[in-house]
Amino acid sequence: MSPALTDLSVVIPTLNAAAVLAETLDHLPAVGQRVIVDGGSTDATVDLARAAGAEVVRGEDPCA
């Protein structure tokens, strides 16, 4: 038996991904949970993620 998509969580690491994030999230409408782990974006990544209903976890860029 395979799990339903609503039973899945998707975690997406981001850093200044506003240009592609909305389209990415649009391809995942049926998953149960979408979590954005943001590495300190300075663009609209976090705002777009929240507007799309994703959970946002903010951190610092580990490469900085």
N, C-alpha and C positions, 0 to 999 in steps of 0.2 A: 504494500500500500504506500503510495507516495503522499507526502504532505501537501496540503493546499497552500497556495501562494500566500494566503492570509496568515499562515503559520510561520512564515519566513521573515527574518530581519535582514536588512541590507545596510552595511556600514560603508560609507564613502569618505575616504580621507580627502580633504581639500586644502588648497592654498591659492587664493585669488582665482577661483574657478567660475566667476559669475558668467563669463561668456559661454560656458557649456553646461552649467549646472541645471538650468531649467529644462533643457532638452533631455538631459540624463534622467532627471526625476520624472519627466513625462513618460519615460519608457518603463517606469516601475510603479504604475498606479495601483496594482493589485496586491503588492506585498504588504504584510501586516505592519511592519515598522521600517521607517527609513531614518537612519542616523547619520548625520553629517559630523565628522570629526575635523574641525577646522584648525589649521595650524597658524592662525593669526592673520587671516586675510585682511587686506586694506581696501578691497573693492566691495561690491554688494553681495558677495557670496552668502554671508550669514543672513542678511535680510531676505534674499531670494529663497533660501532653504526654509526659513521660518514661514514665509508666505505660502510655500508649497506644502506646509504641514509637516515638515521633517523635524525631528528632534535634533538640536544642535548642541554639540559638546565643543567648547572652545579651549584651546591650548596655545602653546607657543610653538613657533617653527623650530623643530629639532635641529635643523641645518643652520640656523642663524648663529 
